[in-house]
Amino acid sequence: MITPTFHFSILTDFLEVMNEQGCILLEKLEKHVDKEPFNVFLDITLCALDIICETAMGKNVGAQENKDSEYVRAIYRMSDLIQERQKSPWLWPDLVYILFKEGREHERNLKILHNFTDTVIAEKAAELENTKKMRCDNDTSCEESGSKKRKAFLDMLLSATDDEGNKLSYRDIREEVDTFMFEGHDTTAAAMNWALYLLGHNPEAQKKVHRELDEVFGGDTERPVTMDDLKNLRYLECVLKEALRIFPSVPLFARTLREDCCIRGYQVPKGTNVVVVTYALHRDPEIFPDPEEFKPERFFPENCKGRHPYAYVPFSAGPRNCIGQRFAQMEEKALLALILRRFWVDSCQKPEDLGITGELILRPNNGIWIKLKRRPNTRSV
Ligand code: HEM
């Protein structure tokens, strides 16, 4: 019911948001050009948060300009609380959790998030009622006093129906939007940070990205990235795939076996919980020789031939795979293109300085420290 909402035309609308928010990010990065190393992790994360808020809910929360807003603080506090709770089995029962100060804090923050989402849903539902009375040109863009109105994922959910014509309840919609808010920005933010870190350590690969960007943009560092540009950035795509191989944003996920199966000669009965550790799977030297080496060429079409489709699964696979995959790939590519067509990146950390942790998301606990230089021969228009 939801997957079709990710069709091409809405993704084009989303690219507009990515360009707008990407420009704000670029202005923030400009301040660091030719200066000391700085930690780029939060800048990229707040940009990804603004993008998901606007595309999922149609609401600009301005996190990049105001990281201290109540809603933004509640999102980050909730992530910390959830991760802490996951590691503390005695806090798992709800009745016990609420007796602890963390449990009460969890309740308070959840209320802030739900109030925000409820208000946005109510506003959108009212807006939808109003626009129904107006002429809609097609199912992705409505004409209101002559201007094209951008659609958010929430608009799609409000009008989505199943095969019998039933609509989603407000509660279902809120759950979907909240899931998107959480799944849809930390993952892409981590992926973009890891890609910058890897490029900053691999100047040859970075030069190839720059060459490709120059071919596609002709040295123009200002114009928005288009869908056609994204299609032409083939080497950058391989870079992003290789970054997700080495540092998969979701380093493991679990499934319950629905039937008995045999894994490497071991009989595993149905009902067993299995964990797919992508971080390890992606380092199988038989499939990816020198697995710790960053080699985007591994993902050239000719080099992928014959590779098992489940040897590389950063977005999982099968019926419960990631529904935001295309969105994520588009966001990563667009933002990396915006950043790299303007700047040269140097990474300032050794792998052991990263403080890699893999709880819900594979993160560098110490941030990503980079230096930026302006690229020569780029022109503003
Ligand atoms: C680089 C970015 C991303 C990566 C690596 C990623 C990876 C994954 C993985 C591995 C799963 C399966 C998790 C499990 O089964 O436990 C998943 C599920 C999911 N992802 Fe993503 N994701 C990314 C970005 C996004 C974005 C941008 C969105 C939304 C816009 C999104 C929405 C979802 C949702 C809703 C699910 C649950 C699907 C279901 O259970 O049927 N993801 N993702």
Residues whose N, C-alpha, C, O or C-beta is under 5 A from the ligand:
A	BS01	HEM	T179 F180 E183 G184 T187 T188 A191 S249 V250 F253 A254 V313 P314 F315 S316 P319 R320 N321 C322 I323 G324 F327 A328
